[in-house]
Amino acid sequence: MPPVLWIGGPPGAGKTTVARLLARRWGLRWYSADAHTWEHRDRALAAGCPPAVRWERLSRAERWAVPSEELLAMSLHHERGPMIRDDVRALPAAPLVVAEGTPVTPQIAGTGDRSLWLLPSPQVQRARLAERGLSRGAAALYRRLLREIEEQVREHGGRVLTVDGRRGVRETAAEVEELFAAALAAGPVAGGAAERRRLLRYGNRAVVSQHLAFFVRPWAPPDTGTTVYPFCCECGRAGCEELVELAVSDFPAPPDAASPPLLAPGHRAPGGPGLRERPALQGQPDLRWQPVLQGQPDLQGQPVLQWQEDQGGER
């Protein structure tokens, strides 16, 4: 298994935002448990896991109407932990991985100096979930997950960073960075811009794969091709924290080694192995691929919120 930093916590804690910031600042591989939700559900179905089978058999309206304890069981919170560990174990030996997700539990992450749980106060979580426009059932599940994770972490003595709303995102990330200082210094981290670009594409591609996997479920609505996601700029420059809002359907097609990098306006990616930048033709405008965002619909009501709810995941 590669060296790993584990970040757990319930939906609304800010895990994904913090993990992505750390990964980009230090040149780490970002592993998001959310991005593997449907893969994990398929594994559970293949194993005949009753809660996974029941989830698939219920309609979307029916599943969110069941009691929160049943929702917790069908979220596969405990079953997915070993799957996450297996995923991480299969990753390359370097660089350092920052793995985050709600199913990251003390049982798989341990309680040493390489694991941490972000636990929002009920008030903070409630406010953040309200901003997402979730259904009543999804919000109930996410509140139940907060209580479940609090109990698990308390029982095993895991490290906790309380998210009480007094710190902004960057302040929270800085505190997490300080708590992981020794591990970050030990590395290993990405060796240059080309490796950073490949790591950024790995994270971005995982988001796209998760989106596509949702829409092949037999109960999923049609994919309108308009879902927008804030992808990481793939320029590979150390210190770049720009996001590119882009329709998932417009993300560069594989193979990733030959496709151009996704770049924020004004950013460039010097030539190198993989994710090559297309040179401008003499006398012609630069034809490097850039997103066109005009006319993109609002995130509210788009499938991105639907698959957030249906997977029991968060950002």
Disulfide bonds with the S-S distance in Angstrom:
none
